[in-house]
């Protein structure tokens, strides 16, 4: 099975056949995640910008927040209509999610929405996540202090994505097809 990770930033799941996409051009594929052709992929992981939705963002009307707030709802539509297994990660902000129609979109497409740790996940796959450990990793003004290089919930998100991958690939076998 082959997957794509949209908005991957520094994400890495080396035991899976994944193409990593990010707008910064430092991954396998650059460009706008909403323009990526999803046909070649068997499953999709998506972590759209959270700036507009983050409670840590004291200026939700910054240029970047304003220009990227549409990506989360548009990602939900794009991925739900792809008819492929997917998971979308973002922060928890119930107030803005309601205001932007995030929960309504998830309900319209019969998607599962769950919060785990400091993150919200939207998916069309049922998998066990409740026992996945979550650590406090957002310290000192948003900078994670640690040797592993994870930041902004990276390890917590990584572990949930790993559980998703194990479920959709039926055990985590690396397959080049």
Backbone as CSV, one residue per row, in Angstrom:
resi,resn,N_x,N_y,N_z,CA_x,CA_y,CA_z,C_x,C_y,C_z
1,UNK,0.838,-1.185,0.000,0.000,0.000,0.000,0.879,1.242,0.000
2,UNK,0.385,2.276,-0.644,1.124,3.529,-0.736,0.253,4.663,-0.202
3,UNK,0.845,5.479,0.663,0.112,6.591,1.236,0.744,7.925,0.913
4,UNK,0.020,8.970,1.240,0.540,10.329,1.120,0.258,11.052,2.423
5,UNK,1.222,11.856,2.832,1.115,12.658,4.050,1.115,14.116,3.613
6,UNK,-0.062,14.743,3.618,-0.208,16.133,3.194,0.114,17.077,4.348
7,UNK,0.901,18.102,4.076,1.306,19.040,5.119,2.210,18.371,6.125
8,UNK,3.138,17.582,5.650,3.935,16.701,6.499,4.915,17.414,7.420
9,UNK,5.354,18.615,7.070,6.388,19.311,7.844,7.565,18.362,8.043
10,UNK,7.848,17.936,9.277,8.984,17.049,9.546,8.560,15.608,9.832
11,UNK,7.293,15.289,9.640,6.789,13.944,9.959,7.576,12.878,9.210
12,UNK,7.737,11.726,9.865,8.432,10.610,9.247,7.933,9.303,9.855
13,UNK,7.427,8.437,9.021,6.966,7.106,9.424,7.696,6.106,8.527
14,UNK,8.944,5.780,8.866,9.825,5.030,7.973,9.389,3.596,7.684
15,UNK,8.497,3.031,8.457,8.069,1.653,8.223,6.928,1.542,7.225
16,UNK,6.572,2.660,6.596,5.454,2.676,5.650,5.882,3.344,4.350
17,UNK,5.227,2.978,3.280,5.494,3.534,1.961,4.659,4.811,1.810
18,UNK,5.268,5.937,2.179,4.553,7.208,2.209,5.306,8.258,1.404
19,UNK,4.584,9.011,0.600,5.102,10.196,-0.077,4.761,11.380,0.830
20,UNK,5.764,12.196,1.137,5.572,13.342,2.033,5.466,14.614,1.224
21,UNK,4.396,15.370,1.475,4.142,16.618,0.768,4.122,17.760,1.773
22,UNK,4.735,18.867,1.400,4.621,20.086,2.188,4.900,21.268,1.264
23,UNK,4.349,22.388,1.594,4.474,23.574,0.750,5.899,24.128,0.713
24,UNK,6.698,23.769,1.722,8.041,24.350,1.812,9.039,23.780,0.814
25,UNK,8.702,22.728,0.098,9.598,22.189,-0.924,10.731,21.351,-0.392
26,UNK,10.740,21.039,0.897,11.824,20.244,1.476,11.404,18.796,1.693
27,UNK,10.343,18.368,1.043,9.852,16.995,1.169,9.815,16.357,-0.223
28,UNK,9.202,15.184,-0.345,9.141,14.497,-1.638,8.406,15.317,-2.686
29,UNK,7.390,16.049,-2.233,6.532,16.802,-3.143,6.205,18.139,-2.488
30,UNK,6.273,19.211,-3.266,5.907,20.505,-2.694,4.591,20.973,-3.309
31,UNK,4.164,22.145,-2.910,2.956,22.723,-3.466,1.794,22.728,-2.494
32,UNK,0.657,23.125,-3.005,-0.577,23.264,-2.250,-1.217,21.893,-2.028
33,UNK,-1.445,21.530,-0.773,-2.025,20.210,-0.468,-3.404,20.023,-1.081
34,UNK,-4.129,21.103,-1.300,-5.460,20.984,-1.870,-5.429,20.700,-3.371
35,UNK,-4.256,20.842,-3.992,-4.125,20.602,-5.426,-3.522,19.233,-5.747
36,UNK,-3.131,18.475,-4.738,-2.482,17.182,-4.960,-3.498,16.163,-5.479
37,UNK,-3.102,15.440,-6.521,-3.917,14.354,-7.062,-3.800,13.163,-6.106
38,UNK,-4.910,12.724,-5.542,-4.899,11.647,-4.555,-5.101,10.263,-5.174
39,UNK,-5.351,10.196,-6.464,-5.637,8.918,-7.131,-4.556,7.854,-6.933
40,UNK,-3.252,8.190,-6.968,-2.234,7.132,-6.843,-2.079,6.546,-5.439
41,UNK,-2.813,7.046,-4.461,-2.561,6.667,-3.073,-3.698,5.836,-2.492
42,UNK,-3.308,4.907,-1.625,-4.275,4.021,-0.982,-4.837,4.601,0.312
43,UNK,-4.091,5.485,0.962,-4.548,6.124,2.199,-3.905,7.502,2.306
44,UNK,-4.494,8.354,3.162,-4.070,9.752,3.234,-3.961,10.182,4.696
45,UNK,-2.891,10.883,4.994,-2.698,11.541,6.285,-2.603,13.031,5.975
46,UNK,-3.246,13.851,6.776,-3.272,15.287,6.490,-3.164,16.077,7.784
47,UNK,-2.204,16.986,7.833,-2.050,17.872,8.989,-2.021,19.319,8.484
48,UNK,-3.196,19.884,8.221,-3.261,21.256,7.704,-2.833,22.280,8.754
49,UNK,-2.467,23.480,8.316,-2.047,24.520,9.261,-3.099,24.741,10.349
50,UNK,-2.619,24.910,11.568,-3.538,25.087,12.696,-3.547,26.527,13.210
51,UNK,-2.832,27.413,12.567,-2.672,28.775,13.094,-3.985,29.464,13.425
52,UNK,-4.964,29.370,12.549,-6.240,30.031,12.798,-6.998,29.378,13.960
53,UNK,-6.865,28.069,14.088,-7.633,27.323,15.080,-6.948,27.218,16.433
54,UNK,-5.663,27.497,16.499,-4.900,27.317,17.730,-5.245,28.359,18.789
55,UNK,-5.471,27.887,20.011,-5.693,28.796,21.128,-4.402,29.516,21.492
56,UNK,-3.281,28.952,21.099,-1.980,29.569,21.382,-1.701,30.753,20.458
57,UNK,-2.469,30.863,19.378,-2.267,31.940,18.420,-2.989,33.191,18.919
58,UNK,-2.230,34.153,19.373,-2.851,35.364,19.915,-3.344,36.298,18.810
59,UNK,-2.963,36.030,17.570,-3.404,36.882,16.472,-3.979,36.018,15.351
60,UNK,-5.242,35.614,15.518,-5.849,34.760,14.500,-6.092,35.509,13.196
61,UNK,-5.941,36.818,13.217,-6.151,37.603,12.002,-4.843,37.974,11.322
62,UNK,-3.771,37.260,11.684,-2.513,37.490,10.992,-2.694,37.107,9.528
63,UNK,-1.810,37.577,8.697,-1.884,37.295,7.265,-1.900,35.783,7.008
64,UNK,-1.004,35.049,7.678,-0.917,33.603,7.466,-2.188,32.896,7.949
65,UNK,-2.667,33.241,9.139,-3.889,32.617,9.667,-5.070,32.845,8.731
66,UNK,-5.223,34.069,8.277,-6.328,34.413,7.387,-6.232,33.666,6.066
67,UNK,-5.021,33.566,5.519,-4.831,32.912,4.218,-4.948,31.392,4.290
68,UNK,-4.808,30.795,5.476,-4.807,29.329,5.565,-5.997,28.732,6.307
69,UNK,-6.896,29.545,6.834,-7.997,28.996,7.637,-8.942,28.116,6.827
70,UNK,-8.993,28.299,5.526,-9.868,27.483,4.666,-9.332,26.077,4.430
71,UNK,-8.057,25.846,4.709,-7.445,24.562,4.340,-8.047,23.397,5.123
72,UNK,-8.342,23.583,6.417,-8.929,22.482,7.182,-10.300,22.069,6.633
73,UNK,-11.266,22.975,6.487,-12.547,22.516,5.939,-12.446,21.990,4.504
74,UNK,-11.603,22.597,3.710,-11.431,22.115,2.329,-10.770,20.734,2.309
75,UNK,-9.863,20.481,3.243,-9.228,19.162,3.347,-10.255,18.098,3.711
76,UNK,-11.141,18.422,4.618,-12.180,17.462,5.006,-13.000,17.066,3.786
77,UNK,-13.419,18.038,3.017,-14.217,17.759,1.813,-13.415,16.925,0.819
78,UNK,-12.200,17.356,0.513,-11.353,16.667,-0.473,-11.099,15.214,-0.065
79,UNK,-10.740,14.999,1.195,-10.412,13.653,1.635,-11.659,12.780,1.757
80,UNK,-12.758,13.336,2.255,-13.993,12.558,2.366,-14.472,12.114,0.985
81,UNK,-14.287,12.955,-0.007,-14.728,12.626,-1.364,-13.726,11.764,-2.124
82,UNK,-12.558,11.514,-1.532,-11.545,10.681,-2.186,-11.878,9.193,-2.104
83,UNK,-12.774,8.831,-1.188,-13.129,7.422,-0.970,-11.927,6.559,-0.621
84,UNK,-10.999,7.146,0.134,-9.833,6.428,0.622,-9.779,6.585,2.144
85,UNK,-9.141,5.633,2.829,-8.968,5.810,4.271,-8.115,7.049,4.523
86,UNK,-8.517,7.864,5.510,-7.742,9.069,5.802,-7.867,9.449,7.264
87,UNK,-6.925,10.280,7.675,-6.972,10.914,8.982,-6.458,12.337,8.834
88,UNK,-7.144,13.262,9.488,-6.749,14.663,9.514,-6.490,15.029,10.968
89,UNK,-5.398,15.709,11.227,-5.056,16.162,12.582,-5.071,17.671,12.628
90,UNK,-5.548,18.213,13.737,-5.468,19.647,13.992,-5.553,19.850,15.496
91,UNK,-5.540,21.070,15.925,-5.611,21.391,17.348,-7.052,21.239,17.848
92,UNK,-7.249,21.401,19.136,-8.596,21.422,19.703,-9.018,22.878,19.868
93,UNK,-10.116,23.243,19.206,-10.722,24.544,19.416,-12.186,24.430,19.014
94,UNK,-12.993,23.945,19.943,-14.400,23.675,19.651,-15.135,24.911,19.143
95,UNK,-14.855,26.054,19.742,-15.554,27.288,19.355,-15.304,27.632,17.885
96,UNK,-14.046,27.639,17.473,-13.737,27.974,16.069,-14.159,26.856,15.120
97,UNK,-14.062,25.602,15.574,-14.524,24.496,14.730,-16.016,24.636,14.437
98,UNK,-16.794,24.989,15.451,-18.230,25.208,15.223,-18.443,26.385,14.273
99,UNK,-17.745,27.476,14.538,-17.909,28.686,13.720,-17.533,28.443,12.255
100,UNK,-16.526,27.616,12.012,-16.070,27.353,10.644,-16.750,26.136,10.007
101,UNK,-17.661,25.504,10.734,-18.410,24.385,10.164,-17.654,23.063,10.120
102,UNK,-16.609,22.932,10.906,-15.800,21.711,10.888,-16.632,20.509,11.351
103,UNK,-17.310,20.649,12.480,-18.124,19.538,12.986,-19.274,19.215,12.038
104,UNK,-19.848,20.239,11.443,-20.952,20.027,10.515,-20.483,19.251,9.275
105,UNK,-19.302,19.588,8.776,-18.744,18.847,7.631,-18.505,17.390,7.988
106,UNK,-17.922,17.169,9.158,-17.661,15.796,9.596,-18.958,15.008,9.700
107,UNK,-19.978,15.620,10.241,-21.273,14.945,10.362,-21.880,14.674,8.982
108,UNK,-21.792,15.645,8.086,-22.327,15.492,6.730,-21.712,14.278,6.032
109,UNK,-20.409,14.090,6.206,-19.708,12.977,5.559,-19.640,11.727,6.443
110,UNK,-20.338,11.733,7.563,-20.358,10.594,8.507,-18.957,10.214,8.979
111,UNK,-18.166,11.215,9.317,-16.797,10.992,9.775,-16.739,10.923,11.293
112,UNK,-15.711,10.276,11.774,-15.458,10.209,13.200,-14.592,11.398,13.597
113,UNK,-14.934,12.057,14.684,-14.138,13.155,15.223,-13.821,12.793,16.655
114,UNK,-12.537,12.810,17.003,-12.176,12.549,18.391,-11.021,13.441,18.803
115,UNK,-10.987,13.717,20.089,-9.900,14.488,20.681,-9.039,13.531,21.483
116,UNK,-7.742,13.672,21.330,-6.806,12.861,22.102,-5.588,13.719,22.394
117,UNK,-5.242,13.824,23.659,-4.184,14.753,24.030,-4.650,16.164,23.720
118,UNK,-3.807,16.930,23.051,-4.154,18.308,22.691,-4.625,18.429,21.241
119,UNK,-5.032,17.325,20.645,-5.309,17.334,19.208,-6.694,16.781,18.887
120,UNK,-7.224,17.262,17.774,-8.465,16.758,17.210,-8.108,15.941,15.976
121,UNK,-8.780,14.810,15.820,-8.576,13.947,14.662,-9.924,13.738,13.980
122,UNK,-9.904,13.766,12.659,-11.100,13.542,11.851,-10.743,12.419,10.890
123,UNK,-11.542,11.367,10.871,-11.176,10.194,10.087,-12.407,9.415,9.632
124,UNK,-12.197,8.561,8.671,-13.232,7.637,8.226,-12.852,6.196,8.587
125,UNK,-11.873,6.040,9.460,-11.360,4.737,9.868,-11.587,4.559,11.373
126,UNK,-12.064,3.381,11.744,-12.198,3.065,13.159,-10.927,2.363,13.615
127,UNK,-10.299,2.897,14.643,-9.108,2.255,15.213,-9.015,2.648,16.678
128,UNK,-8.268,1.886,17.421,-8.144,2.113,18.852,-7.070,3.168,19.121
129,UNK,-7.444,4.198,19.831,-6.511,5.275,20.146,-6.491,5.629,21.631
130,UNK,-7.485,5.219,22.372,-7.642,5.678,23.753,-6.480,5.297,24.666
131,UNK,-5.788,4.212,24.370,-4.660,3.791,25.207,-3.319,4.327,24.716
132,UNK,-3.325,5.148,23.683,-2.079,5.716,23.170,-1.614,6.797,24.138
133,UNK,-0.422,6.659,24.699,0.046,7.656,25.667,0.255,9.020,25.015
134,UNK,-0.046,10.046,25.768,0.154,11.418,25.325,0.956,12.127,26.417
135,UNK,1.958,12.860,26.012,2.784,13.568,26.983,2.652,15.066,26.786
136,UNK,2.947,15.798,27.812,2.969,17.259,27.702,4.248,17.625,26.962
137,UNK,4.116,18.090,25.734,5.311,18.385,24.938,5.255,19.766,24.301
138,UNK,4.501,20.638,24.875,4.374,21.991,24.340,4.696,22.934,25.488
139,UNK,5.968,23.239,25.644,6.419,23.963,26.829,7.202,25.203,26.436
140,UNK,7.328,26.093,27.384,8.219,27.245,27.251,7.946,28.054,25.985
141,UNK,6.753,28.589,25.899,6.412,29.454,24.774,6.273,28.727,23.463
142,UNK,5.891,27.468,23.500,5.663,26.730,22.262,6.847,25.955,21.763
143,UNK,7.938,25.926,22.509,9.114,25.181,22.057,9.293,23.951,22.921
144,UNK,9.333,22.819,22.255,9.525,21.570,22.974,11.001,21.465,23.350
145,UNK,11.229,21.170,24.592,12.594,20.993,25.055,12.852,19.496,25.145
146,UNK,13.615,18.975,24.224,13.891,17.545,24.230,14.902,17.186,23.171
147,UNK,15.447,15.976,23.287,16.506,15.530,22.377,15.984,14.943,21.076
148,UNK,14.695,14.557,21.053,14.187,13.839,19.889,13.785,14.739,18.727
149,UNK,13.760,16.052,18.922,13.457,16.968,17.836,11.981,17.179,17.572
150,UNK,11.099,16.511,18.312,9.673,16.711,18.103,9.261,18.061,18.666
151,UNK,8.267,18.657,18.085,7.766,19.939,18.549,6.266,20.001,18.278
152,UNK,5.596,20.884,18.952,4.173,21.143,18.731,3.337,19.862,18.708
153,UNK,3.566,18.989,19.669,2.766,17.768,19.746,3.253,16.670,18.835
154,UNK,4.417,16.814,18.251,4.919,15.861,17.264,4.869,14.409,17.678
155,UNK,5.392,14.069,18.860,5.390,12.666,19.284,3.963,12.187,19.538
156,UNK,3.141,13.017,20.132,1.763,12.630,20.392,1.013,12.352,19.088
157,UNK,1.164,13.225,18.137,0.524,13.038,16.827,1.121,11.817,16.134
158,UNK,2.427,11.686,16.196,3.120,10.546,15.585,2.513,9.219,16.059
159,UNK,2.289,9.086,17.352,1.778,7.830,17.910,0.349,7.535,17.432
160,UNK,-0.478,8.557,17.328,-1.844,8.351,16.831,-1.804,7.984,15.345
161,UNK,-0.972,8.663,14.586,-0.850,8.350,13.153,-0.322,6.929,12.963
162,UNK,0.611,6.509,13.811,1.116,5.130,13.736,-0.022,4.122,13.953
163,UNK,-0.913,4.385,14.905,-2.048,3.484,15.146,-2.974,3.456,13.927
164,UNK,-3.210,4.614,13.328,-4.005,4.692,12.101,-3.342,3.865,10.993
165,UNK,-2.037,4.053,10.814,-1.306,3.331,9.765,-1.354,1.823,9.981
166,UNK,-1.188,1.402,11.211,-1.241,-0.028,11.514,-2.601,-0.603,11.117
167,UNK,-3.664,0.146,11.384,-5.011,-0.319,11.031,-5.217,-0.359,9.512
168,UNK,-4.876,0.711,8.811,-5.178,0.746,7.370,-4.263,-0.150,6.547
169,UNK,-3.075,-0.431,7.069,-2.166,-1.328,6.327,-2.222,-2.743,6.872
170,UNK,-3.137,-3.003,7.769,-3.346,-4.326,8.375,-2.081,-4.869,9.028
171,UNK,-1.468,-4.040,9.841,-0.356,-4.522,10.645,0.949,-3.837,10.421
172,UNK,1.037,-2.947,9.469,2.261,-2.171,9.304,3.274,-2.751,8.346
173,UNK,2.888,-3.711,7.531,3.824,-4.275,6.567,4.191,-3.226,5.529
174,UNK,5.478,-3.085,5.263,5.929,-2.177,4.215,5.708,-2.865,2.876
175,UNK,4.953,-2.192,2.011,4.625,-2.763,0.713,4.878,-1.705,-0.340
176,UNK,5.684,-2.026,-1.327,6.068,-1.057,-2.352,4.973,-0.803,-3.385
177,UNK,3.921,-1.583,-3.389,2.851,-1.412,-4.393,2.027,-0.194,-4.134
